[in-house]
Amino acid sequence: MPSYALITGASSGLGLAMAEALARRGRNLILVARRRDALESIACELAQRFGVDVLFRLCDLSEPLRISGLLHELEQGQWRIDLLVNNAGLGCAGAFLEQDWGREQEQLEVNVLALTRLCHAIGQHMAERGGGQILNVASVAAFQPGPWMSSYYASKAYVLHFSEGLREELRQRGVRVCVLCPGPTRSAFFRAAGMNVSRLESSKLMMSAEEVALITVRALEKNRAIIIPGWRNRLLALSSRLAPRWLVRKLSGRLTRPFTQG
Ligand SMILES: NC(=O)c1ccc[n+]([C@@H]2O[C@H](COP(=O)([O-])OP(=O)(O)OC[C@H]3O[C@@H](n4cnc5c(N)ncnc54)[C@H](OP(=O)(O)O)[C@@H]3O)[C@@H](O)[C@H]2O)c1
């Protein structure tokens, strides 16, 4: 049975860069997202350039029934998933009480519930086979509270803690769990979150999705528990763990607020 890496949110940004980096290393891929046009052309291009098998499946991960359909199809198919990349995600920026509830719910469904469900379903198959790897995409936002993006930061703290816990649980079943905590990365994320893109572009922390993906695939090969690309981001993560909590709250809010205002 051929083996595949399944990547969610592979139609743009980091997911697309991960798909390319993995295809370059000869991995067959199953790409998951909502946009057919994007997935179709990415699948075609990667298959041609790297001679790997690239499938795609459309799935709105904010809808539990659609995830059931995807999982059912994966069960029926003859594909062994030996790498799951839970990358799909979105952010809500601005004052929490001003947010549209539908968008908040979508964020939590995708960032938290869909990721957890895919780990549960696909992790079970990996554990039965006694091997496999899971990469969950959190963020440097996971290391501190984030006023003006409170629910997004909290969703990423969940991903970080869940992944670390799962890593210990699944170690003895032969499944390796890693978590990626990127800092600001050039992608459609900020515009979709309603953030001030021009202010962010000039940030020294900003990295390209390709750079982050390359660092990540190398770290996956070494089975690193927590992957934080870039020394500035590592320093940021460390300082928010060392500084007093009240100070971290205040500074985080001061840093985040200008980017969340139009
Ligand atoms: N960019 C950053 O600075 C940054 C920093 C830290 C962490 N991250 C995390 O990195 C991950 C990737 O983000 P990105 O920066 O690459 O942003 P992006 O370019 O906006 O990509 C988001 C991806 O998620 C997919 N997606 C969104 N909602 C979905 C849904 N309901 N169902 C299925 N797929 C959905 C999108 O595909 P469709 O629209 O085709 O469905 C797209 O492929 C996210 O988890 C994000 O939180 C990003």
Ligand as a Chemical Component Dictionary entry (heavy atoms), coordinates in Angstrom:
data_LIG
# 
_chem_comp.id                   LIG 
_chem_comp.type                 NON-POLYMER 
_chem_comp.pdbx_formal_charge   0 
_chem_comp.three_letter_code    LIG 
# 
loop_
_chem_comp_atom.comp_id 
_chem_comp_atom.atom_id 
_chem_comp_atom.alt_atom_id 
_chem_comp_atom.type_symbol 
_chem_comp_atom.charge 
_chem_comp_atom.model_Cartn_x 
_chem_comp_atom.model_Cartn_y 
_chem_comp_atom.model_Cartn_z 
_chem_comp_atom.pdbx_ordinal 
LIG N1  N1  N 0  1.101   33.326 8.731  1  
LIG C1  C1  C 0  1.546   33.417 9.971  2  
LIG O1  O1  O 0  2.153   34.428 10.377 3  
LIG C2  C2  C 0  1.355   32.281 10.929 4  
LIG C3  C3  C 0  2.090   32.298 12.128 5  
LIG C4  C4  C 0  1.927   31.266 13.031 6  
LIG C5  C5  C 0  1.073   30.229 12.743 7  
LIG N2  N2  N 1  0.370   30.234 11.582 8  
LIG C6  C6  C 0  -0.528  29.108 11.324 9  
LIG O2  O2  O 0  -0.131  28.484 10.120 10 
LIG C7  C7  C 0  -1.255  27.807 9.553  11 
LIG C8  C8  C 0  -1.333  28.138 8.079  12 
LIG O3  O3  O 0  -1.620  29.506 7.923  13 
LIG P1  P1  P 0  -1.036  30.395 6.720  14 
LIG O4  O4  O 0  -0.239  31.466 7.313  15 
LIG O5  O5  O -1 -0.435  29.532 5.687  16 
LIG O6  O6  O 0  -2.397  31.074 6.219  17 
LIG P2  P2  P 0  -3.204  30.969 4.838  18 
LIG O7  O7  O 0  -2.319  31.268 3.689  19 
LIG O8  O8  O 0  -4.419  31.825 5.056  20 
LIG O9  O9  O 0  -3.624  29.448 4.756  21 
LIG C9  C9  C 0  -4.668  28.902 5.505  22 
LIG C10 C10 C 0  -5.013  27.544 4.924  23 
LIG O10 O10 O 0  -6.049  26.970 5.744  24 
LIG C11 C11 C 0  -7.113  26.549 4.903  25 
LIG N3  N3  N 0  -8.390  26.693 5.591  26 
LIG C12 C12 C 0  -8.868  27.789 6.239  27 
LIG N4  N4  N 0  -10.119 27.552 6.680  28 
LIG C13 C13 C 0  -10.421 26.277 6.299  29 
LIG C14 C14 C 0  -11.565 25.465 6.437  30 
LIG N5  N5  N 0  -12.678 25.896 7.039  31 
LIG N6  N6  N 0  -11.532 24.217 5.927  32 
LIG C15 C15 C 0  -10.434 23.758 5.277  33 
LIG N7  N7  N 0  -9.321  24.479 5.115  34 
LIG C16 C16 C 0  -9.326  25.730 5.607  35 
LIG C17 C17 C 0  -7.051  27.473 3.676  36 
LIG O11 O11 O 0  -7.581  26.792 2.530  37 
LIG P3  P3  P 0  -8.972  27.127 1.786  38 
LIG O12 O12 O 0  -9.237  28.586 1.936  39 
LIG O13 O13 O 0  -8.738  26.677 0.379  40 
LIG O14 O14 O 0  -9.972  26.274 2.471  41 
LIG C18 C18 C 0  -5.545  27.662 3.508  42 
LIG O15 O15 O 0  -5.008  26.613 2.733  43 
LIG C19 C19 C 0  -2.470  28.236 10.378 44 
LIG O16 O16 O 0  -2.785  27.228 11.305 45 
LIG C20 C20 C 0  -1.978  29.481 11.106 46 
LIG O17 O17 O 0  -2.660  29.678 12.333 47 
LIG C21 C21 C 0  0.498   31.225 10.657 48 
# 
loop_
_chem_comp_bond.comp_id 
_chem_comp_bond.atom_id_1 
_chem_comp_bond.atom_id_2 
_chem_comp_bond.value_order 
_chem_comp_bond.pdbx_ordinal 
LIG N1  C1  SING 1  
LIG C1  O1  DOUB 2  
LIG C1  C2  SING 3  
LIG C2  C3  SING 4  
LIG C2  C21 DOUB 5  
LIG C3  C4  DOUB 6  
LIG C4  C5  SING 7  
LIG C5  N2  DOUB 8  
LIG N2  C6  SING 9  
LIG N2  C21 SING 10 
LIG C6  O2  SING 11 
LIG C6  C20 SING 12 
LIG O2  C7  SING 13 
LIG C7  C8  SING 14 
LIG C7  C19 SING 15 
LIG C8  O3  SING 16 
LIG O3  P1  SING 17 
LIG P1  O4  DOUB 18 
LIG P1  O5  SING 19 
LIG P1  O6  SING 20 
LIG O6  P2  SING 21 
LIG P2  O7  DOUB 22 
LIG P2  O8  SING 23 
LIG P2  O9  SING 24 
LIG O9  C9  SING 25 
LIG C9  C10 SING 26 
LIG C10 O10 SING 27 
LIG C10 C18 SING 28 
LIG O10 C11 SING 29 
LIG C11 N3  SING 30 
LIG C11 C17 SING 31 
LIG N3  C12 SING 32 
LIG N3  C16 SING 33 
LIG C12 N4  DOUB 34 
LIG N4  C13 SING 35 
LIG C13 C14 SING 36 
LIG C13 C16 DOUB 37 
LIG C14 N5  SING 38 
LIG C14 N6  DOUB 39 
LIG N6  C15 SING 40 
LIG C15 N7  DOUB 41 
LIG N7  C16 SING 42 
LIG C17 O11 SING 43 
LIG C17 C18 SING 44 
LIG O11 P3  SING 45 
LIG P3  O12 DOUB 46 
LIG P3  O13 SING 47 
LIG P3  O14 SING 48 
LIG C18 O15 SING 49 
LIG C19 O16 SING 50 
LIG C19 C20 SING 51 
LIG C20 O17 SING 52 
# 
